[in-house]
Amino acid sequence: MNDDIQCRSCGGALSRTVVNLGSHPSANRLIPPDRAGETEPRFPLRVFVCEHCLLVQIPHNHAADDIFNDGYLYFSSYSQDWVAHAERYVETVTEHFGLGASSLMIEIASNDGYLLQHAVKRGIPCIGIDPARGCAEAAADKGVETIVDFFSTETAERVAAERGRADLICGNNVFAHVPPLNDFVAGITRLLKPDGVLTLEFPHLQRLIEDCQFDTIYDEHYSYFSLTAAKGVLERHGLRVFDVERLPTHGGSLRIYACHSTFDGHGEQPGVAEVLGAERDAGLHDMSAYDGFQPRVDRVIAGFAQFLAEENAAGRRVCGFGAAAKGNTFLNTFGAGPDTLMFVCDHTPAKQGRLLPGSRIPVVSPDRLAAEKPDTVVILPWNVAAEIIRRNADVFDWGGKFATFIPERREYRTLDDLA
């Protein structure tokens, strides 16, 4: 039993383990070459499920301000598909909720302005809140005003006093990154207008379990949400979920729509009951969904080892693509080193010239593909495999192929294989 470990949502004792991936370095902290010999701090990726409120989580062990600081290297705008997704979102909420020049839109964890730039173009007043100064500076170049801070109740009250309350608050892939979950949601309650709308996007726990997406687990992701668990923490702070959408992003996500519980202007849509029912049918409530998850993870890792053995036996040269956090979880669970992959390409200039955490595999520009002509390119952020393959389709010109391993091994030898 682990009665001393408490759920960050409801405070219940955590005792049931979903999966244990061992100790890992910080997934987004790439290493400058001159520090390659230094020892990295490691953090246990042991995942628990709260049997009281069903929140899946890793205990808070890596301070958020040590992760999301001026050295944070994740910039959302380097994914063209993600920027397009954000633009469609802004179009949707603008039309559906009548946002305009007299509205206020606030994004929590606004990164480099990938989303709010589209609000700026539409003349909608907006503010981003993000703790990473480098991201905020990139957002300013897009005309997006950004407050450099973590979102909290204190931040929310300050913004509300200085700028007013928001008609729309959005948070894309931030809910999982919050250790003080209740303070975060309490802040949203204070910053949202009485008739305002909150939207949150996050990877869906049901898809994580069903598709063995264990690489989604890393030190930045403190929580892994089902609709059931998300709904519970929002309700505890006076917010009501009235709609939900299933999205293909990040291997399968949910976008939830919520408002103050006291506001009756938004009736509950059928999708809420449908997703809740699907989660119940999948075994997320009775714990059966988590049984056997660890052996499935072990089989994926064993399959990658077999693949590498086959490639090496055939004399094929293998590299990686995408210096993403999920890729580092995958590689470090496997126990990779510089002999596993020649290098890993990434489109983000700030990552190039560094080494992946743990594995110490060098990160290079995609230009190296044409120079080295590897036989096989392992795509680590499999959720954006289609975009990576389309942007680097010249690999096929010299007979090369791409490969992904989650939820299962798949190889791409032509663009037609994307179908």
N, C-alpha and C positions, 0 to 999 in steps of 0.2 A: 504493500500500500504506500501511497505518497500523499498522506493527509496534509503534509505541510505545503503542498503545491496547490494553489487555488486558481480556479477559472477566472480569467480576466473579465468575463461578462457577468456571470451570476454569483461568483465567489464560492461556488461549490468545490469540494475536494476533487482533485484529478488523480485517477488511479489506473485508467485503462489506456494502454499504449496502442496506437494505430500502426506505427512503423518507427524503427530506429535506424537512421542512416549513419550514425557515428558522429564524430566531431569534424567540423568543416571550417575552413577560413571564411572570412566575410566575402560573400559571393560577387560583389561589385567593386571590390577594392583591388584593382589591378596594380601590379608591382613594377616600379621603375627598374630597369636592368641593374643599376648600381646598388640596388637593395636586394638583389636576388638571393644573397646568402643569409639574410635576416630571417629569424623565426617569426611566423605569423601567429597571432592569437587564433584560437579555434573555439568553436561554439557548438555544443551538442544539438543535433537535429533529431531529437526524440519527440515524436508527435503524440499528443494525448487527445482523447475525445472526452468532453464533459458529459457525463451520463445524466446530468440534470437539465442543461439547456441545449445540449448537442453541438456546442461550439468546439471545433477541432482547432488545436493550437499547439505551439511550442512555448514553453515557459519563457518569460522575458529574461534574457541573459546577455543581450548585446544592446547597449544603450543606443537609442535612436539618434541622438545628437552626435554619436560617433560614426554613424553611417551617412546620414543626410546632411552633409556639411559642404564646405567650399570645394572639397576634392571629389564630390560625387560626379560620376562620369556617364550617367544614363541621360541621354537627350532624346526625347520622344520623336522629334522631327526627322530623325534619320530613318524612320520607317515610313515610306510613302503610303503604305496601306493604312497605317495607324492614323496618319494625318487626314486621309480621306474619310476614315471612320469618324473622326472628330468633326469634320465638316458636315457630314450627314447628320450627326447628332445635333449640332447647332441649328441646322435647317429645320429639323423635326421639332425641337422644343420651342423655337421661335414661332413657328406656325401654330403649334398645338396650344401653347400657353400665352400667345399674344405678346411676346416680348418686343420692346421697342425702345425709343429714345428716352422714355421716362422710367424704364425698368432698371434694375440692378442685378447683374449676374455675377456670382462669385464661384470661382473654382478652387477647391482645396487640393493642394499638391499639383499646382498648375505647370510645373516643370518649365519647359522652354517656350511656353506660349503656343504650343502645337494646336490647342483647342480654342483658346480665347481670341487668337488672331482672327478667327472667323466671326466672332461676335463684334470685334472692332470694325471689321469690314462692313458689318450690317448696321453700324451706328448704335449698338447696344452698349451702354455703360457697363464696364466689367472690371473686376479686380481679381488678380491671382494671389494665392497665399502659398508660399513654398519656402522651405528652410535652406535650400541649396543656392548660394549666391551666384554661382556660375550659370545655373539654369535661369535665374531671375534676370541676369544681364542679357542672356540670349533672348528672353521674352521681351525685354525692353526694346530690343532691335526690331521686334515685330509690332511695336506700339502697344504692348500689353503691360499695364501697370501691375507691379508685383510687390507684395509685402513679404520681406524675407523673415520668415518666422515659422515655427511649428504651429499647427492649428490646435487650439485648446479653448477651454471656456474663457480664460483670461483674454486670449487673442480675439475671440468672437465678441466679447463685450466691448473691447476697445474699438474694433471695427464698426460695430453697431452704433456706438456713441459718436464716432467721428464721421462715418459715411452713411449711416442708416442701415436698415435691415434689408435682406435680399429677397427679390422675387423668385429667384432660382439659385440654388446651391447645387453644384455638381462635384462629384469626386470619382474619378476614373482610376481604378486600381490603387487606391490609397487606403481603403478600409482594412486591408490585410496588414498594412504597414504600421498600425497604431498600437503601441503597448497599453496606454491608458485609455482603453476603449470607451469606458463610461464618461470620462471627461470630454472626449472627442464628440460623442453624440450629444452630450449636454450642451456643448458649444454650438452645435448645429441648431438645437432648439432655440437658443437665445438669439442667433443671427438670422433665422428665417422669419419672414413676415408672417402674420397670422394666416394669410391665405397663400403663402409661398409654397413652392414645390422643391423637394430634395430628390436628386437622382444619384444613385451609387452604382458603379459597375465593379464587378469582381469575378474572378474565376470561380466557377460553380463547383463546389465540393463533390457533387454527384459525378461530374465528369472526371474530376481528379481521380476518384476511386475507380470508376468504371474503366477508364483508359490508362490506368497506372501512370498518371502524370506526376510521379514522385519528384521529378526535377523542379516542379513548382515550389518545392519546400526548400527554403533557405533562410538565412539569418534575418533578412529584411521582412519576411512574411511571418508575422507573429500569429495570425489567425487565418483559418480556411473555412469559408462560409457556405453553408446551405442557406436557402431562403428561410427555413425554420429558425436557424440561429440568428440570422440578421434581423428577422422580424421581431424576435424576442428582445434583443438589445434596444431596438428602436422604440418598441412599445414601452419599455421600462422608463423611457425619457419623454413620453407623451407624443410620439410620432407614429403614424399609421401607414402601413404599406397599402397602396390602393391599386397598383399595377406592377407587372413584371414582364420583361421580355427576355427570351433566350437569344443569345448572340453567339456567333462563331468565333469571336476573338479569343485569343489566349487559350485555344483548345476547347472553348466552350465556357461562356460567361453568362452572368445574369445582369440585367439592368433593372434596378428596382426604382419605383416612383413612390414617394411618401409625402405626407403632409402632416400638419398638426392634428392630433386626434380630435381636437375640438372643432375642426373645420369639416363641414359636411358637403363641401362643393365638389368632391371627387368620390364617386361611388366605386366600390371595389369591383375590379374587372375579373372576368373568368380565369384569366391566366394565373392569378394568385393561387386559387384552389387547385388548378391543374398542376402547378409546379410542386406545391406542398404534397399533393397526392402522389406525384411521381417519386418524390424523396421518400415518402413512407413506403411505397411499393418496392423501392430499391434497397430497403433495409437500413436506411440512415437512422431511423428511430429506434429500432430494436437491436442495433449494434451488429447485425449479421453482415452488413456491407463491408465492415472492416476486417472480418475474418479472412485470413489468407492473403492480405495485402502485402505483407513482408515477403512471402515466398514469390509472389508475382514480381516484385521489384528485383529480387535475386535472379529470377529467370531472365529479365531484360538485361541485366549486367552480364550474366553468363553468355547471353546471345551476342552482346557486343564483343566480348572476349573471343568468341568463336569466329566472328566476322573478321576481326583483326588478324587472327591466326591464318584464316583463309587468304586474306589479302597479302600478308607477308609471305606465305608459302608460294603464292603466284608471282611474287616479285612486284606487286603493285604498290605505288607510292600514295600515301593517304594523308590528307590534311583536313582541317576543320573549317567551318564558316560560322561566324556569329559569336562574338565574345560576350555572350549574354549570361546573366546570373544563373538561369536554369541550366545552361551548358556547363557551368562550373560545378553545380550540384551533381550533374550526371558524371562528369569526368572525375571528380573527387570521390564519389561513391565507388566508381570503378577502380580508383587508385592510379590514375593516369600520370604520366610524366612526359618529358620532351621526346621520348622515344615512341610515344603512342601516336601522336600526330606531328607531322613536320612543322606545322604552324597553324594558326587560326586567323582567317581573314575577317575583317570587320570594316564597315563603311564609316564608322565614327572616328574622325581624325584624333580625338583626344585619347582613344584607346590604343591606337597604333604605336608601335615601338615599346609597348609595355609587355609584361608577362602575366599570364592568367594566374589567379591566386591558387595556391596549392600545387597545381600541376606544373607551373612555371613554363608552360608552352608559350612561345612568342606570338604576339598579335601583330599582324601586318596588314597592309593595304590590299584590297582585292586585286590590285594590279599584279600581285605576285602570282596569281593563278595563270595568267598568260605567260609569265616568265618561266615558271616551273613546270607547267602542264602536268599537274598531278593526275593520277588515274582515278582517284576516288575523293570526293569532297563530302565529309560528314557534316550535315547541317545540325547544329546544336540547338538553336531555337526553332524546333520543328513546327511550331505554330505559325511561323511566317515562311515556311519552306517554299511556297509558291512564289512569293515575292523575290526571295533570294535566287531561285532557279531562273525566273524570268530575267532578272537583272544580270545574271552571269551565265546566260545560255551558251556562250562561246565555249564553255567546258565541253559541250557535246561535239564541237568541231574537231577536237583531237581525240575523240573516242572516250572521253572521261564520263563519269557518272556521279550522281549525288545519292546520298543515303540518309535515312532517318531511322530512329529506333524506338520512338514512342508514338503510339501505344505498342507498335510492333515493328520489326524490321521491314523497311520498304526501300527499294532502289528505283532511281529515275535515270533512264538512259536517253530519253527524248522528252521534248515538251509535251508530247501526247500523254506521257505517263502522269501528268498532273491531273488528268481527267478522272 
